[in-house]
């Protein structure tokens, strides 16, 4: 089981965390990963960045996730991990 934690704290919220959560839900459903991926929210992961949202995939923290680079992030760090 892959745990994907999305920062929804004030900084990431302003940088689009709601959009990233929506994309995650969409992609998990599209790829039928409901049994493989658990999505959770966090009020702060502690790695605020100037651009984008911070996500934690299991124990690995990723910063700067935006709608523009989301697909690449998903393929590399979520899809590849469960396949």
N, C-alpha and C positions, 0 to 999 in steps of 0.2 A: 504494500500500500504506500503510495506516494502522498505526502502531506505538503500541500501548497498553501503557504500562509501569505496573505496580502496585507500590507500595511494600509490601514485606513485612518491613520492619525492625521492631524491637521495639515501637515506639510504635504504628505502624499495625496490626501484628499484634494487639495488645491491643484495638484499636478495630474489628476485624472484617475485616481484609484477606482472610482466607480466604473469607469470605462473598462479598466483592466479586469475587474471582477466580472463584468458582463461578457467580455471576450473569453475569459477562462471558462465561464459557464457554457458559453456557446460551443467552444472547441471541445470541451469534455463531452458534451452531448453529441456533437457531430462525429467524434471519433469513438463513441460508445465506451468511454473510460470511467463511467460512473462507479464501477466496482474497483477501479484501480487508483483513483485520485480522490483525495479528500480536500475540499477547499475550506479554509478557515481565515478569519480576519484577525488582525492585531492592531492595537492602537499605536504602537511604535516598535519597530525592529531595531532602531538605534543607528541606522546608517543613512540618514537623510542625505539627499543628493540634490544638486542644483537642477537636474532635469530628470523627469520620470518618477516612477513609483518603485518602491523597494519590495521585493518578494523573497521569501525563504522557501526553498524546495528541500524538504527534509532538513538537513543541517547546513545547507549551502545558501548563502545570502547573495542575491543579485540586485544591483541597483540600476537605475536609469531605464526602467521598462516603460515604453510608450506604446501608443496604438500603432505607430509606424514600425517599431521593431518587435512587436509582440509575436508575430507569426514565427520569426526566426528563433526567438527565445523559446516559444512553445515547442517547436520541433527539436531543438537542441537539448533542452533541459527537462521537458516533461514527456513528450512523445517517445523520445529515444530511451528514457529511463524505464518506461513501462512496457516497451516492446521487446 
